[in-house]
C-alpha cells in the first residue's frame, strides 16, 4: 500500500463528532449543556423495564483529543456506571437497536473534498481494519444492519464468517459501488457511509458501529476512527484522488459534458455507469474522480460558453 510520509495527526486535518444511541435506567438525571446534548429517537426499541432510549451527541465538535476527554468526563458525571446482570460496569443496557455514528469533516478544506472518501479503496480499507480490530458478534452483525447498509457485502447479510465478508469486499466493482445508494430500500442515508449528511453540513457519517456500553468502548471507537481515516488520507493514492476531486469541484461540477465526444472504452464506461441518468448530487466520489481524469486529458469534453451559437 503506497503511503506518503504522514504529515499530520488526525486533528491537524480533521474534526469529529459522535452520536451515541443507548438505553439507560430511568433514574438518571440528565440534561443538555454546552458539552453534550440529549435527544429522543423513535427508531430505538426499549428492551428493559424502567428505562428510556436516548441519543447523546457532542454539542461542541471535537477539535482535539482534549475535547474527546472533556466530553467523556461530562458523560461520566451525568451517566454514572451501574453493574449489569453479569457484573460488568456499564453506563447503558445491551440494545442492538441502538448504534453509534461518527461524523468527520475537514477543518480547513472545502466540504466537497470529502468525496475523496466515497471510493472502493476507502470501503476496503475501512472494513478490513474494522474486521481486524472488532471481531465480536455485536460488531460483525452491524456490518449490514437495517440502518447501516453495505449492500454488496453479501456474507454480512447472512452473518457469514469474516473470511467470506473479506472476499465480498475484494470483489466490489465500480458498477457495483456506484449503485450502493440505490440498493438501499429505506434511503441512502442508511448506507454505512452516509454522504447525504454532507449536503446538510454535518460532514460524512460512519454509521456502522454498534451500541456502546462502556467508557472504554467510546475511547476505542474514537481512536479507531481517527487512525483509519488518517491512515487512508495520507496514502499516495488518496492524495492523488484529492487532486482529481479538487479539479472536479472547481472545473467540472457546474459544467455540462459532451458525452457524444467520448470514444471506445470511455463511452462504454459512461453507459455502463449510467452517468447521463444521474443528477450531479448522485455522482459518487468514484465517478467524480473518473470524470476529472477524462477531462484533464481531454478538456474539450466540457461545454463552454463559446459552444453556444
ABEGO torsion letter per residue (X at the ends): XBBBBBABBAAAABBBBBBBBBBBBAABBBBBBAABBBBBBAABBBABBGBBBBBBBBABBBABAAAAAAAAAAAAAABBBBBBAAGBBBABBBBAABBBBBBBBBAABBAAAAAAABBAAAAAAAAAAAAAABABAAAAAAABBAABBBAABAAAAAGBBAAAAAAAAAABBAAAAAAAAAABAAEAAABABBAAAAAAGAEBBBAABBBBABAAAAAAAAAAAAAAAAAAAABAAAAAAAAAAAAAAAAAAABBBBAAABBEAAAAAAAAAGAAABBAAABBAAAAAAAAAAAAABAAABBBAAABX
